[in-house]
Amino acid sequence: MTDCEIIIKGELHSSKGDLAHERELLVEGVDHLILEGPENEAEYSLTQQWYAFVMMLTNYLFFRILQTDSSVLEDITKAQDGEVVKTRKSDASVLENSHSLARVAAAIMFLGLFSISAFYGILGNHLLGVPLLLGSALVPLLFLRFHESARTNNSRNELMAELITDAAKDGGRVVAVVGDNHAEPIIQHLPGWIDPVREKPVYSSTSWRHLKDVSYPIFLCISALWVFYSLFVAYVEFVWSLSI
């Protein structure tokens, strides 16, 4: 088998310490970078518009604020003529790869929580409405991702292990940066000829250093959600007034 070095770096997606560690790993050399995320922009059908709204809400008001920017890792890899491989074709892949019953259940979760959120907004209760709005996006998304990872065949962890295996066959240094909860299941799905180096997060999610990393982004998330929710409620009230 072709000589290769496989490094599986488990990270906290919001950890600045992990991002710094990943930069160090790549500066040492990289031929293939396996990175969680979509390769292309998603195109949603008419029946998937609810999910498009979920992704818009979570990406722009939550994940892009809370998570660290991994584009620097791509830049370091490309500067060394390395290959960047993303783990999903697009954000729509999570929905498209789910069972039809799981898709229906997720849509019902979204519509139910979203409707209740709008109801509390009309009543003027933002303290309940804002968490419900966030929940209407996060709950169905996390449900679909859990369903994707828990499948016995073609699970998310298995697919990521296949990407690492394909890169390892080309030889060289392969660095896979994944959420720490995926690292061990991925290793279990790798073939026996691959002996990866397991890199753990620099610090835990409950450490003081991580709390400092996320404190300001969490404040920004809450502020952005509050403003968005206020505008959303004003729009709902305006439409409601026209219908009366």
PyMOL commands that set and color helices and strands:
alter all, ss='L'
color gray80, all
select helices_A, chain A and resi 16-27+46-66+71-79+93-96+100-122+126-150+156-169+180-189+208-243
alter helices_A, ss='H'
color red, helices_A
select strands_A, chain A and resi 4-11+32-38+83-88+172-179+197-199
alter strands_A, ss='S'
color yellow, strands_A
deselect
rebuild
show_as cartoon
